[in-house]
Amino acid sequence: MTRILHFADLHLDASFATSGMTARISGLRRQQLRDALKRILNLAVEQDVDAVTIAGDLYEQDRVTLDTGNFIKRELERIAPKPVLIAPGNHDPWVPHSLYRQLEWPANVFIFTEEQLYPYELGDVTIWGAGHNSPALRDNLVSSARLPPEGVHLLLLHASDTTRVPPGKTTHCPLTPADIGRAGFAAGLLGHYHRATSPLEGQILYYPGSPEPLGFDEEGAHHVLLLEVEGDRLASELIEVNRMRYVTLELDVSGADTSETIRDEILRQRDERGLGNAFVRIRFVGTLHPDVELDTELVLSELREHFEFLDPRDETRPSYDISSIQEEPTAKGLFVRKMVERMQQAEGDRKQVLESALTLGLQAFEGRELRPR
């Protein structure tokens, strides 16, 4: 039997700059990604696997430091003589200034450096891999491959299954399950998609997903894949490894009578759902009474110490009776009539801007402090 621990898309030295995190929190997240690599390699030792495979995006080439490179080198060497096979992806390509080329890697590390498939013999299993030589590999490297009929062949590649591309995901190194089968592979150990595929019977393409979530679009459990090959039988298991969680909390504030009521509910949800060590985005929704002041900056300053990271978003609607106000023979009524007319003619983002302007205008008529969203 051959046992392989497979992962991908760790993205060491990721920026997190667009997430709204402070430099301190971003640094903490990068350290958590390093800790994840340690846990994965510890798991490889505990499970006594025959090899570890990495299907690309181990690190972020544009941001990676030599300190991180030396950390990776030390950790991979720690599990020697277990081989570690790496197929570079679009974020860690084999390019002239690549970290892969700057360091002298230990003897147990094998990096696929060509944009064509070639083999690595692992006992009774042959692993065929290729590496990205640029950040944008658009060629199908599998469709023309034909493997020897003898033995068990596995594919290691950072690639896109074009039969199920996630929304907004760029396609790199496209392939299909049919390509894998025609070429003679028993399975593909892939990277690029950050959500794991279920280890179903007859599965031929395995995405372990990212070991740690990298944003609020990656909520839920994150895994590595344990693959066992015995003869022509393959058995796979997803093993949860993430320590950090991203959670979006939708909080309907329609019944709130004070801002304290809202803050008390946030803390109640934190305790009930165990969110103290999670990165939490709170979406305030519903109809907010005009007398209730919801200041997201104040919420953040008062409650940030209760969460690892807190991102409050005000998406509420004020409970103004627009139909009644626009019938008033007043300046406020005239303002509402004009704004409603414009909103009816607007579309998309423009309509949302006008809705916010209407709310701010009504608050101004009441002499309230304006807080643009």
HELIX and SHEET records of a PDB file:
HELIX    1   1 ALA A   17  SER A   19  5                                   3    
HELIX    2   2 ALA A   23  GLU A   46  1                                  24    
HELIX    3   3 LEU A   66  ARG A   78  1                                  13    
HELIX    4   4 LEU A   99  GLN A  102  1                                   4    
HELIX    5   5 PRO A  177  ALA A  183  1                                   7    
HELIX    6   6 SER A  259  ARG A  273  1                                  15    
HELIX    7   7 THR A  296  LEU A  303  1                                   8    
HELIX    8   8 ARG A  304  HIS A  306  5                                   3    
HELIX    9   9 ILE A  322  ILE A  325  1                                   4    
HELIX   10  10 ALA A  331  GLN A  345  1                                  15    
HELIX   11  11 GLY A  348  PHE A  365  1                                  18    
SHEET    1   A 6 VAL A 109  ILE A 111  0                                        
SHEET    2   A 6 VAL A  84  ILE A  86  1                                        
SHEET    3   A 6 ALA A  51  ILE A  54  1                                        
SHEET    4   A 6 THR A   2  PHE A   7  1                                        
SHEET    5   A 6 HIS A 223  GLU A 230 -1                                        
SHEET    6   A 6 ARG A 233  GLU A 240 -1                                        
SHEET    1   B 5 TYR A 118  LEU A 122  0                                        
SHEET    2   B 5 VAL A 125  GLY A 129 -1                                        
SHEET    3   B 5 VAL A 152  HIS A 158  1                                        
SHEET    4   B 5 ALA A 187  GLY A 191  1                                        
SHEET    5   B 5 LEU A 205  TYR A 206  1                                        
SHEET    1   C 2 SER A 160  ASP A 161  0                                        
SHEET    2   C 2 PRO A 174  LEU A 175  1                                        
SHEET    1   D 3 TYR A 246  ASP A 252  0                                        
SHEET    2   D 3 PHE A 279  VAL A 285  1                                        
SHEET    3   D 3 PHE A 309  ASP A 314  1                                        
SHEET    1   E 2 THR A 287  LEU A 288  0                                        
SHEET    2   E 2 ARG A 317  PRO A 318  1                                        
END                                                                             
